[in-house]
């Protein structure tokens, strides 16, 4: 177990580097969730929608070998569905009346 564990520990930074697009999107999502938790739900929702749009843009622009786990289906299908979801989140956060 010791050798396997050390290989895992040494390979962890390399795995994070290979998945940097997903890591950037997840950090943006975490910022959005933190804003929502601190009672800034509209800003947080906008950040989450922007992060989703960023994921769509990355999926559209980055090559297959770089995009990593953001790739699910074809390039244009992923970009269109993710972009529409991000746009819907932003529109809904703007439309909902404040309490």
PLY file of the C-alpha trace (Angstrom):
ply
format ascii 1.0
element vertex 99
property float x
property float y
property float z
element edge 98
property int vertex1
property int vertex2
end_header
0.00 0.00 0.00
2.85 2.42 0.70
4.17 2.49 -2.88
0.70 2.90 -4.36
-0.07 5.72 -1.96
3.15 7.55 -2.81
2.42 7.24 -6.55
-1.03 8.69 -5.89
0.37 11.57 -3.85
3.06 12.36 -6.43
0.53 12.16 -9.28
-2.06 14.43 -7.64
-0.62 17.80 -8.82
-0.23 16.43 -12.33
-3.86 15.28 -12.34
-5.00 18.74 -11.20
-2.91 20.35 -13.93
-4.50 18.12 -16.56
-7.99 19.14 -15.41
-7.38 22.89 -15.04
-10.48 23.94 -17.06
-12.77 22.02 -14.73
-10.88 23.34 -11.71
-11.37 26.95 -12.87
-15.11 26.38 -13.35
-15.45 24.69 -9.95
-13.65 27.56 -8.23
-16.06 30.02 -9.87
-18.99 27.87 -8.73
-17.60 27.84 -5.19
-17.36 31.65 -5.21
-20.99 31.79 -6.37
-22.12 29.43 -3.64
-20.18 31.45 -1.05
-21.97 34.59 -2.22
-25.34 32.86 -1.97
-24.56 31.64 1.55
-23.68 35.20 2.61
-27.14 36.43 1.51
-26.07 37.81 -1.87
-28.18 35.33 -3.81
-28.56 37.43 -6.95
-24.82 38.04 -7.32
-24.09 34.42 -6.47
-26.55 33.20 -9.09
-24.98 35.51 -11.65
-21.52 34.15 -10.82
-22.77 30.57 -11.15
-24.38 31.42 -14.48
-21.16 33.07 -15.59
-19.17 30.02 -14.54
-21.49 27.85 -16.60
-21.03 30.18 -19.56
-17.27 30.03 -19.02
-17.46 26.24 -19.14
-19.33 26.50 -22.45
-16.76 28.89 -23.85
-13.88 26.68 -22.74
-15.56 23.64 -24.27
-15.98 25.49 -27.55
-12.47 26.96 -27.75
-10.11 24.46 -26.10
-8.92 21.34 -27.94
-10.12 17.87 -26.93
-6.86 16.92 -25.22
-6.97 19.99 -22.95
-10.66 20.29 -22.08
-10.63 17.16 -19.91
-13.77 16.32 -17.97
-15.74 19.22 -19.45
-16.22 17.07 -22.55
-19.31 14.87 -22.44
-20.72 14.71 -25.96
-19.75 16.52 -29.12
-18.09 19.92 -28.92
-21.01 21.94 -30.25
-23.66 20.02 -28.31
-21.76 20.52 -25.05
-21.17 24.21 -25.75
-24.79 24.85 -26.77
-26.40 23.03 -23.83
-24.00 24.45 -21.26
-24.24 27.95 -22.73
-28.03 27.85 -22.70
-28.02 26.63 -19.11
-25.71 29.47 -18.08
-27.88 31.99 -19.91
-31.00 30.59 -18.26
-29.43 30.88 -14.79
-28.45 34.49 -15.44
-31.88 35.41 -16.84
-33.67 33.74 -13.93
-31.49 35.53 -11.40
-32.39 38.85 -13.04
-36.11 38.11 -13.39
-36.86 36.90 -9.87
-38.09 39.79 -7.76
-36.07 40.56 -4.63
-37.71 39.71 -1.34
0 1
1 2
2 3
3 4
4 5
5 6
6 7
7 8
8 9
9 10
10 11
11 12
12 13
13 14
14 15
15 16
16 17
17 18
18 19
19 20
20 21
21 22
22 23
23 24
24 25
25 26
26 27
27 28
28 29
29 30
30 31
31 32
32 33
33 34
34 35
35 36
36 37
37 38
38 39
39 40
40 41
41 42
42 43
43 44
44 45
45 46
46 47
47 48
48 49
49 50
50 51
51 52
52 53
53 54
54 55
55 56
56 57
57 58
58 59
59 60
60 61
61 62
62 63
63 64
64 65
65 66
66 67
67 68
68 69
69 70
70 71
71 72
72 73
73 74
74 75
75 76
76 77
77 78
78 79
79 80
80 81
81 82
82 83
83 84
84 85
85 86
86 87
87 88
88 89
89 90
90 91
91 92
92 93
93 94
94 95
95 96
96 97
97 98
